[in-house]
Amino acid sequence: MTTVIIADDHEIVRRGLRGVLEAEGSCQVVAEAADGLAAAQLVEKHKPAILILDLSLPRLHGIEVLRQTRASSPHTRVIILSMHNDEPYVIEALRAGAMAYILKGSESQEIARAVKEVLAGRRFLSAPLSEWAINALVAKPAADADPLGSLSPRERMVVQLAAEGHTNAEIAEKLFISPRTAETHRANLLRKLGLQTQTDLVRFAIRKGLIAP
């Protein structure tokens, strides 16, 4: 039985996906998450074969959930289910390790097909994305020295929270550290990423998929 976790902030979407998957008879939905932080924690706990993941999640953006999944459960295959069909989202998701990218609004059969394809080790993209997404991925290889790749999960969380506009005190409360430590983390990360201002940080976070534009 293929174990699956569904991460989407809309209950009706999660319910529909569960119905489609369980109707196939070969999938077992072991958990559902309504936000990104819960999704990352559930993946680490259950280590499912498949994670079906929305990008626009509260608390932790889908791209960051994807990165954390690759670190905590390398064998989990990630299928992105998103309303975003523009190139930056698709390419960033593929480069971050997604095996499939399906557009919301696609027919339900695409979900079942995507699961079969990724379990076989093959990529699957919704038809409108396939040709240009693969061409763009080949034509624009990711830079070897991506500064985000050098950050720990805790550092990426600080970047995300700071970019969302949280104060040092709020970051400290969420991460169970002191405000002074949060302030030091923020300053060190700006220097490490080569950023100068809060605006630079927000633009960087959007570009890297840590927060939604």
WOQUILIN-V210407 format. One record per run of one state. SS is the DSSP state (h for helix, s for strand, l for the rest). FROM is the first residue (numbers start at 0). TO is the last residue. If there is no record, write none. Layout:
BEGIN
SS | FROM | TO
SS | FROM | TO
END
This chain:
BEGIN
l | 0 | 0
s | 1 | 6
l | 7 | 9
h | 10 | 23
l | 24 | 25
s | 26 | 32
l | 33 | 34
h | 35 | 45
l | 46 | 48
s | 49 | 52
l | 53 | 60
h | 61 | 71
l | 72 | 75
s | 76 | 81
l | 82 | 85
h | 86 | 95
l | 96 | 98
s | 99 | 102
l | 103 | 107
h | 108 | 118
l | 119 | 122
s | 123 | 124
l | 125 | 128
h | 129 | 138
l | 139 | 145
h | 146 | 149
l | 150 | 151
h | 152 | 162
l | 163 | 166
h | 167 | 174
l | 175 | 177
h | 178 | 192
l | 193 | 196
h | 197 | 206
l | 207 | 212
END
